[in-house]
Amino acid sequence: MKKLLLASIAAISFSATDAGAQSVSGEVDLFEMHLGKGDDHFVFDATLEAGGERHGITLKTEGGSDVGPRISDVTVQALYTFRPAEGTSLMAGVRHDIRSGADLSYGVVAIVQDIGEIASAEHFLNVSEHGDVTGAATVVVGLPLMPALTLEPRASLGWSAQFVPEEEIGSGVTDVELSVRLRREIGPLFNVYVGAIHERLVGDTRRIALANGDRGHVNRAVIGAGLAF
């Protein structure tokens, strides 16, 4: 499956170049530590985009771990991106999860939509190699407080179309995440931030976690940095 992911990246890259790639941009949106009761966590989320005004490719990687010498989970996505209108992106491609247990691959479709000038929303739908259907939706708001200071609330929701016992996931809404970050720009490319995050399992997924001795929710402080180019 890793070979399929690499082949898909190459095919998508060729398609975007053939369509007339005009620019390349990247962003490390999250590079942060979660600090609080229990184990601390490291999280990262980065995106690289290339292409023209309407067609392009998007490469995404995210993951994290408990604090330590090894990152335990990494997700890599290679997506063809079509922009039918300003502020709207439609995506389709592949995703591969590199995990401490068995790796897992997916087909992916997604939509990313700007909401006015200060917010954006995205929804990713995933179909695993086993046929399981899951998804995640996120809304991010950027509220400018000062020329170099932005308050950034976020809300995320995960869901599953079915019970996936091997992943300890129930059907329906599986988890919610609420967070807020205060970002300070340092020059045109770099920013630092502090914030707080609340993560909570819900529904059948929460009941599975509680039965396994998990608290089912966590509150943590956040400290991190971002980069855009």
Secondary structure, 3 states (H helix, E strand, C coil): CHHHHHHHHHHHHHHHHHCCCCEEEEEEEEEEEEEECCCCEEEEEEEEEEECCCEEEEEEEEEEEECCCCCCEEEEEEEEEEEEECCEEEEEEEEEEECCCCCEEEEEEEEEEEECCCEEEEEEEEEECCCCEEEEEEEEECEEEECCEEEEEEEEEEEECCCEHHHCECCEEEEEEEEEEEEEEECCCEEEEEEEEEEEECHHHHHHHHHCCCCCEEEEEEEEEEEEC
